[in-house]
Amino acid sequence: MKRGVSIGMAAVMAVMLAGMWAAKAAGQAAAAGAAPAQSETVANPVSTAVKAMLGRFEKNMVGAAEAMPAEKYGYKPMPDMNSYGHLVMHITQSNNLFCSKIAGQAAPEAKISDSDAKDKLVAALKESFAYCTTALANVDDSKLGEPMVLFGNRPASRGAAMVVLAGSWTDHYATEAIYLRLNGILPPTAQPKKE
């Protein structure tokens, strides 16, 4: 029963995610002066939405990693919290894990530590987004219900992995933004628009 509930929740979340992406795309088209296509159906709404988010989160998350000064990569808001370097390492590992699971591939091995220099961690983060771009390129919605195991022994579906990936981007970028703000730095999405 629990497995059915988690797959059902993943399906609901996936539909909500696809709907939010479609609404955003329609809003952007309207803002650009184009009439939104009312009758067009997105063939693969979930995978299309996740792929559409990928570029935006890559830009913002890499931008946040680059914005934090190298000497602040050991920064922790509280002694028992993770350092900023650990956060960047964790984002890299999460990207590699989720994108490999979704694509049905072996994850690349990122040989990094949270105490590595900023340059090494940022390079690994960029590589993880490049890997996700390649790994997700041919993914569609035809296997959303396909079972897999996430987080050790927890049964999930490919669709659930997509929802978790998108959720992790949101969560991790928010955490990056908080760490930056606690150090007096505006995160990428709070920067004034350049004209």
N, C-alpha and C positions, 0 to 999 in steps of 0.2 A: 504494500500500500504506500509506503513512504516513497518508493521509487516513482510510482505513478504521480504522486503529489509533486515531487521535484521536477519531473518532466513537464507536468501541467503548468507549474509556475514558470518554468523556463519558456514554455510556449507563450504564455500570457505576457511575460516580460519582452520576449522577442517581438511580438505583435505591437506592443506599446512602443518599443524602440524603433521599429520600422515606421510606425505612424508618426512619431516625433520627427524622424528624418524626412519623411515625405512632406510634412507640414513646413519644416524649415526650408526645404528645397523650393516649395511653392512660394514661400515668403520671399526668398532670395530672387526668384524669377520675377515676382511682382515688383520688387524693389528695383530690379534692373530694367523694368519696363516691358518685360515679356509677359504675355498672358499665360498663367499656369494651365497646363494641359489637364483638363478635368477628366477626360476619358481614357488617358493612358494608364495602364496598369504596370507596376514594376514587377518584372518577371521573378526576381529573387529579392524580395524586400528585406529580409534579415541580413543576408550576406552583403547586399548592396549598401545597406545602412552602415554596417561595421566597416566596410572598405571606405566609405565616404568619411567616416569619423577618423580613420587612421591618419590621414594627412594633417588634419587640424590638430590632433593630439600630438603627433610627432613634432610639429612646429612649436607648439606650446610647451611640451615637456622637455624637449631638447633646449629650447630657449630658456626655460627655467633653470635647467642644469648648467647652462653656460652663464647665466646671470649671477649665480652664487659665486663669490670669490673663492679661489682655491683654498685660502686659509680658513674658510668657514665650512669646509666639507666635513669637519669633525664636530660641527655645531649640533648640540642637542638642546631642545627647549627645556627639558628636565633631565636630570641625570639618568633616570631609568628608561628614557626614550631612545629611539634609534637616531643615529647621526644622519646628516644630510647625505653623506657618502653612502651610508647603508641604504637609504631610500633610493638613490640612483641605481645602486647595484640590484636592489629588489625589483625595481621597474624593469630593468634589463632582463632579469631572470624570469619574471612574469610574462613579458612579451614572448620570450623564446619558448616557454612552456606552453602557454595557451595557443599561440599560433601554430606550434608543431602539432598539438593535439587536434586542433581544428582541421589542419591540412592532412593529418594522418602521416606525418613525417617524424623522423628523429630530430630532437631539438639540438641546435648547435650548442657547443660547450663554450660558455663565456668564462674564461679563466680570469676572474676578477675577485677582489676582496673589498670590503667597505673601507679599508684603510689605504687603498690605491690612490694615486694622484688623480686630481680632477680630470686632467687630459685623458687618462686611460679610461676612467669611468664614463666620461662623455662620449668617447669614441665607441665604447662598448654599447652604450645606449643607442647611438646612431645606428650601429650595426644591427641591433635588435629590431629597430623599426624597419630597416632595409630588409631584414629577414622576413618580418611580418608582411611587408608589401609583396615580396616574392611568394611566400607560402600561401597567402590568401588570394593571390591573383586568379586562380582557377576554381576557387571554392564557390559553390552555389548552394541553394536551399534544398537540393534534392536529398541530402543526407542529414537534415536537422535532427531527426529522431534517432539516428544511429547511436547506440550505446557506447560509452567509453568510461574510463575511470579517471577521476581527477582527485588531487590531494590525497595521494596514498591509496585508499581503498574505497572512495566514495563514488558510487555509480552516478553517472550524469549522461547527458546527450550532447551531441555536437552543437545543437542549438544553445544548450545551457552554457557550453564553453564560450560561445560567441557573446552571450549576454554577460558572462563573468569577465571576459576580456574588456568589453566596453565599460563595464562598471569599474574595473580596476583602473582604467585610464582616468576616469572621472575622479575616483578616490585619490589616486596617486598625484594627479595634477593639483588637486585641492591641497594635499599635504605639502607639495613643493611650494605652492603659493603662500601657505601659512608660514613655512620656514623662512621664505624670502622676506615676507612682511615683518616678521619678528626681527629681522636684521636690517630693516629700513629700506628694503628693495622692493619696487613694484614688480609683480609677476607680469609675464608677457601680455596676458589678457587685460591687465589694468593700465597698460602703457597708453599714453595719449596717442590718438590716431595721427599718423603722418600724412600730410597732404602733398 
